[in-house]
Amino acid sequence: MKTHKYNQGVIGNCAYMAHITDQGEIVWLCLPRFDSSFIFGKLLDQEKGGGFSIQPAGKFTSKQYYYENTNILVTEFKSKTGEFRLTDWAPRFFNFERYYKPLMLFRKAEIISGNPEIIVQCDPRGDYGKLVPETQLGSNHIRYSNLGAEVRLTSNAPLNYILEQKSFALTETSYFVLSYGAPLEAPLETVAEELLHKTIIYWRRWVKYSTICNFSQKEVIRSALLLKLHQYQDTGAIIASSTTSLPEHDGSGRNWDYRYCWIRDTYYTLAALRNIGQGGELEKYSHYIHNVAINEDGRYSPVYSILGDSHFDEKIFNLAGYLGNTPVRIGNQAKEHVQNDVYGQILVSLLPLYIDHRFVDNRNQNSIALINQLLDLIDATMYEPDAGLWEFRNLSQLHCYTFLFHWAGSAAAQKIGEKLNNVELSTRATALKLKAAEQIERCYDPELKAYTQAIGSKNLDASLLQLITMNYLDPESQKAKDHLIALADELKEGESLFYRYKQQDDFGKPKTTFLICAYWYVEALACVGRVKEAESVFKKLLDYSNHLGLLSEDVEPATGSQWGNFPQTYSHVGLMNAAFRIARKKDCPDFI
């Protein structure tokens, strides 16, 4: 059986992201925001999607890599006429006390050897493929109209060859700038090279001032860079993935739109970035959460748009789908679910703002009001069934995972109360923490020697590995070790992969494993002292990345195929946190 991998990398600047294949084609780019319609969407429909390719004319081979410690992508091509290098980047750097992050995508084609003959095809679309723009030729650009804003391709290459999709000789370094809205009105080569240089410096400086141990350092750096791209700078929202409707396995029908901010996913992303000493993302997110809070007078949704609202009904679009997988969904029904773990996750996410002395600007009365509101919601939902973190669409249970975050969120509020000498807050949080622990214990099955998915259930759930990693269970206790063994016996597949659960859900029994669960397993192994085994499993999991070290959401055990939305923040969070846990256990230094 053939192994399926996503043969693409991503670039971005915290305003947009683009997916570029190892064949030099942009197959996914949504503008002006992460959750907008695609401009290029061949990923989901070869005919209606549109794309932007720069390739050799005729047969060729290629290789793809990132500039070290950056989000700048390079594809090198070799054909019978010569070799050339294609560099793709999204400008981002600090300028005039703010971030410069224009809606401009830069592509640079430069000769390596010979006289390469290339062909450039630029075919943007609007309204999810329904709209084909009018095309007009300018003096140094091609203008694409009716796409919501003016889209331009500015280039020093022959524009008529691009319009006619005719091959031509690459006789000099050529630049291609796709702009949405304000066009590039400046000397092309000078500006492009300046923005490339400043963007390289920005990313390398961001990495340099991260605290990354030397265990699997290269992979952690790539994961950290990838996570950073998923925060929308303007509002602070962090999306789960930049794609929609990439199936959990071929023909599964489990195709979801992940271009939104899940409270749960954000908690994990912030924890991973905090582990490497990056706190700016948390500060931005705290502003986002406060804006969410002022618009909520009842329970919170598990997921919000990048603007902090819930105005994105799930709809099915008439697109062919990735490799023919339908339906293609835009929007996400999860916003309608009852998922009560979110309150604890917000509290745990915000905790460093109060107990870490590096943060001094967020400890105000409005924040205390938010904390009390979240405790109110934990109290009100303590005995309420919900859809759980796996977002069951037709099943409501008293989930152990939800109680774990009631417990963790209350513990965080307790620490905040103690830090601020707020006895009332601390006392109230302590009482809720005890109530949550009582509910967790109702999930324990002495026969299985494990905590089960929900009160009264016999099903095991990989998310409950976190009872160990979050220190609800003492990692040195026999109870923790037995719980780990029981989960592995039921849910581990082969030497390293892990299912979320094995019972039938709304779409049948799961056929693919979930990468973050495997990394939770690695963390739990390290916690209970099985460090060599944790390290061995961790190294095996690296085989499931693509050629650039990027991870999907799901892995098919039989073939090692990548499936699900890509790249998936969950999976890269898992890698980073597992590496961090192993490094601590091995007493690895912060540098080589």
N, C-alpha and C positions, 0 to 999 in steps of 0.2 A: 504493500500500500504506500502511496506517495505521501510524503510529509508536506503539509501546507504551512508556509511561512509568509508573513507580511513583508514583502520585499521593498520596504520604504522607510524613509526617515522623516523627521519633522523638524521644521524651523519655526520660530515665532519670536515675539517681542512683548508678550503680556498684553497685546491688543488683538492679535490674531495668530493663528497657527496654520501652516501649510504642510501637506503630506507630499513627499517627492519620492518617486520610485527610483530604484537603481538603474532604470532606463532613462532617467532624466525628465520624467513627466510629472507635473503637478496634477495629482488626481483628486485632491480634496483641499479646498480653501473656502472658508465662509467669511464673508465681509458684510457689514463693518464690524460684527461682533462674533464671538464663538458660536452663538446660537442663531445667527442669521442664516438665510438661504445660502447655499454654496454658489460661488462664482465658477469654480471648477469642481465637478462632482462625478468624474468618470469612475470613481471608486464604487458608486452605487448604480451607475447606468452608463454603459459604453456609448450609447447613441445620444441620449438626452443630457448627459452630465457635463460634457465639455471638459477641456483640459488645456494644459500649456506645456508643450514638450520642446526640448532642444536636444537633438540627437544627430549622430552621423547619418548621412544618406547611405542606404544599403546595410549590409550585415555588419555587426559590431559586437565587441565584448566590452564589459564595463566593470568597474569596481567602485564602491562607495564607502566613504568614511567621514567622520567629523574632524574639523580642526581640533586638536587636542584641547580639552577643557573649555569648549565653547559649544554653542548651539548653531554653528555655521557648518553647513553640509557641503561636501565635495563629491562629485561623481566624475570619474575619469573614463574616457572612451578610447577605444582602439579600433580602427577600421583599416581597410586596404589603402585609403588615401592619407592616413595620418592619425595622430593622437591629439586630443584636446581635453582640457580640464574645465568642468562646469562648477562654479561656486555659487551657492544659494544662501542668502542671509536676509534676516529681518532686522533693520537697524534698532539698536537699543543702547542707550548710554545716558549718563547723568549730565545735564546741560542746563545752565542758568537756574540751578537749584530745583530742577525737576527732571523727570525722565523723558527723554526724546524717544518716542515709539510710534512713528508715523504709520499710516496705512499704506505702506509702500513695500513691495517685495523686489529685491535686487537679485539679478542673475548675471554672472560674468563668465564668458567663454573665452579661454585663452589657449593658444597653440602650445602643445608640448613638443611635437615633432611632425615633419612632413607638411602636407598641404591638405588638411582635413576638409572634407566637403560635408556641410551640415544642412539640416532642414529644421525650421522653426515653425511650430503650429500653435497659435493662440486662439482659443475658441471659448470665450466666456459665456455663461448662461445666467439667467435670473429666475426667481420664483421657483426654485427647485426644478429647473430644467424646462419649465413651460415657456420661458421668454428667451428668444434669440435676439440679441441686440442689433441695432443698426450700426454699421461700420463706416467711419469716415477717415480719410487720410489727411493728416496734418503735415506741417513742414518737417518735423522730427518725431512724429508720434502717430499712432493709430488710436482713434477715439471710438469707444464702444458706448452707445447711448441706451437709455431706458433701463438701467440696472440699479436704480435707486439713487445713484450719484454718478458723476462722470468717472468712467474707468478709462485709463490711458495706458498704452504700452509705449514708452519712450525708449528709443534705441539709436545707436550709431550704425547699426547693421542696415542693409537695404530693406526698406519697409515694404516695397512692392513684392519682393521675394517672400516676405512673411505673409502678406495678404493673399498671394497666389499659392502659398504653401509649396514654393519651388526651392529646390536645393541650391546652395551657393557655397563658394569657397570662403573659408574663414581665413582671411588674409591679415587680420589684425585682431587685437583683443576687442571683443564686442560686449557691450553692456545692454541689459534689458531691464527696464524698471516698470513694474506694474503698479499703478497708483489708483487708489479709490478716493474720490473727493479731490482734495487739493493736489494738483499735479506737480511733478518735479520741474521747477523753472530755474535751472542753474547749469553750469558746465558739467556735463554728464560724467566724464572720466574723473575729473578732479573730485567731485562730490562723492561719487561711488567709492573711490579708493579711501577717501577720508572717513566715510561712514563705516566701511569695512574695518578699517584700522581701529576706530573707536569702539566698534562692537566687539572685536576680538579682545581688546583691553578690558571692556566691561565684564565680559563673561569670565575671563581668566582671573580678574581681581575678585569677583564674587566667589569663585572656587578657592582662591588662595586664602581668603579670610573666612573660610569654613573650617571647622574642626573635624577632620576626617581621619580616623585611625587607619593604620596600614594594612588591616585585614580586608582583602578584596577592594582596595581603595579605588582602582580604576572603575569597577562596576558601580560603586557607590557614587562616585562623581558623576557618571553618566545618568544615573537615576535621579540624583539631586538636580541636575540641570534640566532634566525632563519635567520634574515636578514643578520647578520654578515657572516653566512656560504656562502652566495651567491656572495660574492666578491672573484674573482680569484686573489689571492695574487700576482702572478707573474707579471700581467699586470695592475691590478687595475680595470678591467672590472667587472660589476655587472650584473648577469644574472637575467631574470625574474622568472625562475623556473628551477628546476633540471630535469624536465620530458618533454616528448614529447607525443602528441597524446592521452592524457586523455580527453575524449569528454566533451563538454559544457553541454550536457545531453545525456542520453542513446539513441543511434541511430541518433544523430544529424548530423554526418558528419563534425562537427566543431571541428576538431582534429588538434592541431597545435604544432609545435616544439618551446618551449620557452627557450631553453638552450643558449640563445644569449643575448647580451647587448643592450636593447632598451634605447635610449637616454631619452625617456619620463619616463619609469619605474625607471630608475636610478635617475632622478631628485627627484621623490617621496621618493625613498629609502634613499637618502642622507639627505633629509629634515627631515625624521623621526629620523634618527640617530643623526642628528645635534640637534634635540629637546631634546635629552637625553645627550648632551654634548660630543658626540663622533665625532671627526673631522678627525681622521686618514684616514678613508675611503674616505673622500673628497680629501685629498692630493693625495692618490694613484690614484683616478679617474682623477684628473686633469692631471697627467702624461699620463694616457691612452688617454684622449681627445686630448692632444697635439700631440700624435702619430697618432691619427685619422686625425687631421687637416693637418699634413704635407703630407698626401697621398691624400688629396681632393683638387682639383682645381676648383670644381664647387659646386653643391648642396650636402648636406649631405644625407646619407641614414638614415632612422629612426632606423635602427638596424645594429649592427656589431657583428662579431665574438669576442670571448674573446681576440683575437690577434689584433683586430681593423681593420679587412678587411671585405669584402662582398663576400667571396668565399664560399658560402654555398647554392647552388641552391636547391630549394624544390623538393624532390623526394619522390615517394611512394614505400615503402618496403613491401615485401611479408611476413607479420607477421599477426597473428590472431587478434591482437588488444586487448585493455583492455576490458574484458568482451564481446569480439567479436566485439568491435567497430572499424571499419575501415573507411577510410584508415589510415595507420600508416605513418606519414610524418616525413621525416628527412630533415632539412633545412627549410627556411621560405621565402615565396614569398614577405613578407612585405618589404624586402630589396629593392624591385623594386618600391615601392609606393612613391608617392609624399606626404610627411607629413611635412608641413612647421612649425608646432609648435616646432620642435626640436631645432631651433636656439635660441628661447627665453628660452627654458628649460636649455640649456647649460649655458647661461648667468646667469640665476637665480641660477643655481647650483654653479657657480664659484664666485658669489658675496661675500660670507663670506671670501674668500681668500684676499679680498681687504679692507673690512670694519671691519673685526674682528681683533683686535690687537694681537690675539694669533698667527695669521699666518703672517710670515714676509718673507718667502723664495720664494714666488711665484709671487711677484710683479715685473716682469721684462718686457723688451721691447717686447719679444716674446709673452707674454700674451696680451699686448696691441694690437699687430698685430692680434691675434686671435679674440679679442673683435671687432675690426674694420671689420674683415672678416665676423663675425656673423651679425653685423649690416648691412653690404652690402647685405647679404642674406635675412634678414628681409625686407629690402627696395625692393629688387628685387622680392619678393614673396608676397608683401602686397596685391595685387589684383588678385592673382592666386588661382584658385580652387584647392583643394587637397582631399586626402582620409580621412582626419580627424583622431582623435585619435583611433577610433574604427576600423580603417583600412578597410573601405568598399572596396571591390575588384572591383566593377563595378559601383561605384558612386563617382563623383567628385563634390564638392560644396565649396562655400565660407563659411567655418566653423567658427562659433563664438568662439569656443574653440581655434582655431589657432590664431585668432585675440587677444584673451586674453593673449596668451603667446608672441605674438608680443609686446603687451603692457607691460607685465611684464618683458620681456627681455630688452626692451628699457629702462624701469625704472631702471633696475639693472645696465645697462651700464651708465645711467645718474649718478647714485650714485658713480660708479667707477670713472667716469670722475671728479666728484666733489671732491672725496677723493684724487685723484692724481693731483688736480689742472690742469686738462687737459680740458681747456675751449672748444676746438674744439670738443672733444669727447662728452662732456656733452651737448653741444648745438645740435649736430647732433642727439643724442639719444632722447633728449626732443622733437624734431620735429617728429621723428618716433613714439614716444609714443602718440602724439596727433593724428597722422594719424591712428594708430591702434584703438584708442578710437572712432574715427569717424566710422570705420568699425564695431566695436562692436555695436554701436548705430543703425546701419542699420539693425541689427538682432532683435531689439526690436519690439514686437507686442503689440500695445496699447490695442487691443481687448482682448488678452489673459493676459495682464499685466505681460508679461514674455519675456525673451530673448529666441529666438528659435535656433534650431540647426545650421541654416545657413541663409544667406541673402536670402529672398524670400521664406523660408520654414515655414510651420506651425508646424513642428515636434518639440517636446520638448526633451531635452537631459540632462541626469543627470550630465554630466560633467560640466554643467553651474551652478551647485551649487557653483562652485569655483569662480564665479563672486562675491559671498559674502565672502567666506573664504579667498580670496586673496585680499580683500579690494578694488576691482574695484568699487563695490557698497558699499556705507556706510551702515554697518549692522543695524544701527538705523533708516535708512530711510524707508518710506512706500514702496518705489519701491523695496527694497530688500525683505521686508516681503511679498509683493504681489508675487514677483517672486518665492519665496520659496513655498508659498501656491500653486501656479499654477503647479510647478514641482511635488510636493507631490500628488496633486489631480490626476495627469496624470500617474505618474510612480511608486508611492509607492504601495507595495503589502502587505496587512495585516498590522500588527502593526510595522514592522521594515524593511522589505526587499524592495529593489529598483531595477527596471529595468534600463538598460542603456538608452534604447529608446524602442518604441513599434512599429515603422513602419517596414514594410517588408524590409529585406536586401537581400544579395546575396544567403542566405540559407533559406529564409522564415522569419517568425516572431519569435523573441526570445522566448524561453520557460522557460529559467532560469533567475533568478536575478543575479546581479553582486555585490559581497560583498563590494568592495571599494565604490560603489555608495551609499550603505547604510551608510557607515561611513562618506562619504562626507555630507550626510544628517544630521547625528548627529552633525558634525562640524558646519554646517550652522545653525542648531537649537540653538546651544550654542552661536554662533555669534550674532544672533538677540535677544538674551535674554531669549529664551525658554529653560533654562538650566535643569530644572527638567525633562522636556520631553526628552531632549537630553540624560540625564542620564538613563532614563527608556528604551529608544530605544537601547542604548549601551548595557545595561545588557541583553536585549532580544537577541541581536546578538551573545552573547557569547555561546548561545545554539547551534550554527551552527559549532562549532569547533569539532574536533574528541577527542578521549579519552586523548590525550596529549596536547590539547589546540592548535592544528595546524589547519589552515584554508585553504580551497580550494578557487578556483577562483569564482565558481558559486554555487548557491543554488537553488534547485527546490522548489518552494513555497509550493506545495501541501504536500510534505513529509518531507521537511527540509533536503533533500539529498544533499551531497557534490558532485560536479562535476567540471570538468575542471582540468587543470594542478595543481599539488599539491606537496608540499605546495606552495602557491602563494604569492610572495613578495607583490604585490599590496594590497592584503587583510590584511596582517600584518602591512603594512604601514598605511592603513586606521585605523586599531585598535589603533596603537600608536598615530597617529596624533589626532584622536578623543578624546582619553584619555587625551592627553596633553592639548587640547583645553578646555575640561570640567574642568580639574584640575586648569587651569588658571582662569577660570570664578568663580570657587568655592574657589579660594585662598588657594588651598591645599598646605601644606608644601612639601618640597623636600624629606622629610624623615618622618618616623613614630615615 
